[in-house]
Amino acid sequence: MNTATHPVDRKLPAPILFALGLQHVLVMYAGAIAVPLIIGGALKLPKDQIAFLINADLFCCGLVTLIQSLGVWKFGIRMPVMMGVTFAAVGPMLAMASNPDLGILAIYGTVIAAGVFGIVVAPLMSRLVRYFPPIVTGSIITVIGISLMRVGINWAAGGNPTVKQVVDGVLKDVPNPSYGAPENLAIALLVLIAIVLITKHLKGFLSNIAVLLGLIIGFLVALALGKVNFAGLAEAHWFDVIIPFRYGMPTFDIGSIIAMCMVMIVVMVESTGMFLALSDITGKKISRGDIANGLRVDGLGTIIGGIFNTFPYTSFSQNVGLVGVTGIRSRYVCVAAGLILMAFGFFPKMAVVAASVPQFVLGGAGLVMFGMVAATGIKILGRVDFETNRSNLFIVAISIGAGMISLVSPTFFHQLPKWTTTILHSDILIAAVVSFTLNLYLNGQGSIEDGRKNALAGVQDAIH
């Protein structure tokens, strides 16, 4: 009887685990902190609160990664998987952040409810993937990337086009005087060029952390020019714990919950593809039950996110790609990375430094990160048959067009009932519903096996 330990389950010496785990952390770090920066900015939170969101996010990234990689009962696929906040949830959360009747407590209530939904539907996802062929997932991911680009563009210009200011005793929105300043644009461009050069001329691990290195270069240039504000760093504690429900008890808005549950389905389709790709990379076969165990962590991690003041979680494709690049298949490397991330979450000063990175520096990296999301969607659409099936052209045209409505015209739906606000102002949700419905009507449902193959191929497009 062969009792040899599979490479996925092999435990490496602690120093090696630490070094390889830190490598995974560096690869995902820029993407991991992007969502707290986006949502914190949309909520107009002060820097110390944005720093707290970063700490909470890193702590939860680590905790959920431990659950996914180690496994607890029926939670966790027990593979080398890193978990982080998904960009797919940004659209609905931005809609909630901009609604004065909802705000941060509604975001957390929605996140918790969507997590519960994710756990419930996890065992069904192997059957649902047939409804999300490349024409649907490609359209949705393209819209996610395009909708995020507005954040990256505003970052590159120096923040929001308007700022709050008291005028004649009244708080008003006035033009931001530093928006679009030449020095802001120049540094954002420098970051962008640095990322391109690093990607082209450096190989392996350094190429994989091109975005992080670009951010560091931009930060150092901004620091040298006196454009970095470290306000709050001296007052921040060296060590602090993450307090559940720091902002109060969550509130629950049905429209927002519906929107986030749709996002969870899209996220879980992507995760299914991640797991299948990882099975190929590591050579470890996984069953339908294993996939369900992994998807339950998407749901559980999202619940944990809502409790600990952060956002929905999913597996990170760049880290799946890193497993293939390095050939290190041990899941305990991700366990070590999870512990490192949790440790990072306990150091507020470190988060304040991250929150002090000027927005125009973030903009150069944001244009790359968010543009890559859109590019991945376009790449997935490249596998779609447009020649012999003209219906697919209509599906892409209408779903992307519909997804752009609230981006191009924020008041397009303003005369409809108030409860529809979050649903109709989510570019991603509209694109998901339209593409899903049109594909089902024009093309019908595919087979379960086709769905699994499409999910796998979509993720391979994302990580290669």
C-alpha positions, -999 to 999 in steps of 0.1 A, spaced: 0 0 0 14 34 -10 14 57 20 36 84 5 25 119 15 12 140 -15 32 172 -21 1 192 -12 1 177 23 39 178 28 51 199 58 83 219 51 108 232 77 96 264 95 122 288 80 113 277 44 76 279 52 80 315 64 100 326 34 76 310 9 46 322 29 59 358 28 63 354 -10 26 347 -12 17 376 10 38 401 -11 21 388 -43 -14 395 -30 -7 425 -7 -15 453 -32 -47 436 -43 -57 428 -7 -56 464 6 -72 479 -25 -108 473 -16 -105 488 20 -89 518 4 -117 521 -22 -146 516 2 -130 537 30 -126 565 5 -162 562 -8 -174 564 28 -152 595 33 -137 579 64 -107 596 81 -73 580 77 -72 562 110 -105 545 101 -92 535 67 -61 521 84 -84 501 107 -102 487 76 -68 476 62 -59 459 95 -92 442 97 -89 430 61 -54 416 66 -65 398 97 -95 383 80 -74 374 49 -51 354 72 -79 338 92 -99 327 62 -68 315 44 -61 293 74 -96 278 73 -93 272 36 -59 256 36 -60 237 69 -97 227 68 -122 227 96 -149 200 94 -167 207 61 -150 240 55 -118 242 35 -106 225 4 -72 218 21 -52 230 -9 -26 259 -13 -52 287 -16 -49 323 -5 -81 342 3 -86 379 -2 -114 405 -7 -130 402 -41 -132 431 -65 -166 418 -77 -183 431 -45 -170 467 -50 -199 478 -72 -228 471 -48 -207 483 -18 -200 516 -36 -237 520 -43 -244 515 -6 -216 538 5 -231 566 -17 -266 561 -2 -271 582 30 -298 558 41 -275 528 41 -237 534 47 -212 512 64 -236 493 87 -258 482 57 -226 471 39 -217 448 68 -253 435 71 -253 427 34 -220 410 36 -231 388 65 -264 378 47 -245 371 15 -221 349 34 -250 328 48 -264 325 13 -230 314 1 -228 285 26 -263 274 18 -257 272 -20 -222 259 -19 -232 222 -25 -253 233 -55 -226 252 -73 -213 222 -93 -248 222 -109 -250 260 -113 -217 264 -132 -235 253 -164 -254 285 -164 -222 306 -164 -204 298 -197 -176 321 -210 -202 345 -226 -216 352 -192 -185 352 -170 -165 371 -196 -191 399 -198 -194 402 -160 -157 403 -154 -152 429 -182 -179 451 -166 -162 447 -132 -129 459 -146 -144 488 -165 -165 499 -135 -134 498 -113 -114 520 -137 -133 551 -126 -117 545 -91 -82 542 -106 -87 572 -128 -98 594 -99 -70 581 -78 -45 590 -105 -58 626 -106 -55 629 -69 -87 618 -53 -124 628 -58 -132 656 -82 -150 674 -54 -144 679 -17 -166 689 13 -160 725 24 -180 750 45 -192 778 23 -211 807 39 -218 784 69 -231 755 48 -212 723 40 -210 720 2 -193 700 -25 -167 722 -41 -141 714 -68 -110 697 -55 -81 722 -62 -55 694 -65 -76 672 -88 -56 666 -120 -26 686 -109 4 679 -133 26 665 -105 -2 640 -95 -5 628 -131 33 626 -134 37 604 -104 8 582 -114 24 578 -148 58 570 -132 41 542 -112 25 528 -143 57 529 -163 76 513 -134 51 484 -133 54 478 -171 93 479 -169 94 455 -140 70 431 -157 91 431 -189 126 430 -175 123 411 -143 114 374 -140 98 350 -116 88 363 -82 99 400 -88 77 400 -119 48 387 -98 50 416 -74 54 443 -101 24 462 -88 37 462 -52 72 473 -64 56 501 -85 37 513 -55 69 514 -34 87 534 -61 59 559 -64 56 562 -26 94 569 -23 92 596 -50 62 612 -34 80 611 0 111 627 -15 88 655 -29 72 661 4 38 648 -8 32 621 18 12 630 49 20 607 79 -6 624 101 -19 599 127 12 577 126 26 588 159 -8 584 176 -14 549 162 -7 520 185 21 496 178 -3 467 186 -40 464 187 -68 438 182 -96 437 157 -129 444 175 -160 427 160 -188 451 150 -167 482 157 -191 505 140 -222 491 156 -247 463 148 -253 457 111 -285 467 93 -301 447 66 -314 461 33 -332 436 11 -322 452 -22 -286 453 -12 -287 417 0 -301 406 -34 -273 424 -52 -246 409 -30 -261 374 -33 -258 376 -70 -222 387 -66 -216 357 -44 -228 333 -72 -203 349 -96 -175 347 -70 -182 311 -64 -182 302 -101 -148 318 -103 -136 299 -72 -148 266 -87 -125 273 -116 -97 282 -92 -100 249 -75 -101 229 -107 -70 248 -120 -52 242 -87 -61 205 -89 -44 204 -123 -13 223 -111 -8 203 -80 -18 169 -94 -42 163 -66 -76 151 -76 -106 168 -60 -142 156 -57 -174 175 -59 -175 174 -21 -140 190 -19 -152 218 -42 -183 223 -19 -160 224 11 -139 251 -5 -169 272 -16 -183 271 19 -152 290 30 -162 318 5 -194 320 24 -179 316 59 -151 340 51 -177 366 40 -196 362 73 -163 366 92 -156 397 70 -190 412 80 -184 405 117 -149 419 117 -156 450 97 -144 440 63 -158 426 31 -166 394 10 -137 369 4 -126 346 -24 -95 328 -36 -69 350 -53 -60 339 -88 -25 355 -87 -15 332 -58 -28 302 -78 -6 313 -106 23 316 -81 19 279 -71 24 270 -108 54 294 -112 73 281 -81 62 245 -82 58 246 -44 25 227 -38 24 224 0 -7 239 15 12 246 46 30 274 27 -4 292 26 -10 283 62 22 302 70 11 331 47 -22 332 66 -4 335 99 18 363 85 -13 382 73 -31 378 107 1 391 124 1 421 100 -35 429 110 -24 435 146 0 464 138 -20 497 133 12 517 125 18 495 95 -18 501 82 -14 539 88 16 539 65 -4 520 38 -33 545 43 -8 573 39 2 563 3 -11 593 -18 -40 585 -40 -22 595 -72 4 568 -64 -24 543 -59 -38 555 -92 -9 543 -113 -12 509 -98 -50 510 -99 -51 515 -136 -30 483 -139 -49 462 -114 -84 472 -125 -74 472 -162 -62 436 -158 -96 426 -145 -112 440 -176 -85 424 -198 -92 390 -182 -129 394 -190 -120 402 -226 -96 372 -228 -124 349 -216 -147 364 -242 -120 355 -268 -130 318 -263 -166 325 -272 -180 315 -307 -191 347 -324 -187 334 -359 -214 307 -360 -235 320 -332 -245 356 -337 -266 355 -305 -235 358 -285 -228 392 -300 -262 404 -288 -255 390 -253 -222 408 -249 -235 440 -265 -265 443 -243 -250 431 -211 -220 454 -212 -242 483 -224 -266 477 -195 -237 474 -171 -225 508 -181 -258 527 -174 -251 538 -138 -214 545 -146 -223 569 -175 -255 583 -161 -258 580 -122 -293 596 -123 -307 572 -150 -329 553 -125 -335 581 -100 -373 582 -105 -378 545 -97 -387 533 -62 -360 540 -36 -356 503 -26 -343 495 -61 -313 520 -57 -286 495 -47 -297 469 -72 -299 492 -102 -268 512 -93 -246 481 -93 -230 478 -127 -219 443 -119 -253 431 -108 -271 445 -139 -245 429 -162 -248 396 -144 -286 395 -146 -287 406 -182 -260 382 -195 -273 353 -175 -309 358 -187 -301 365 -223 -277 334 -225 -304 312 -210 -330 325 -234 -308 325 -266 -284 296 -259 -301 275 -233 -284 257 -204 -252 238 -209 -242 205 -193 -226 202 -159 -194 189 -174 -193 218 -199 -198 242 -169 -168 227 -151 -146 228 -181 -156 265 -188 -149 274 -152 -115 258 -154 -106 274 -187 -118 308 -174 -95 307 -144 -66 295 -165 -71 326 -186 -69 347 -154 -37 331 -140 -16 327 -171 
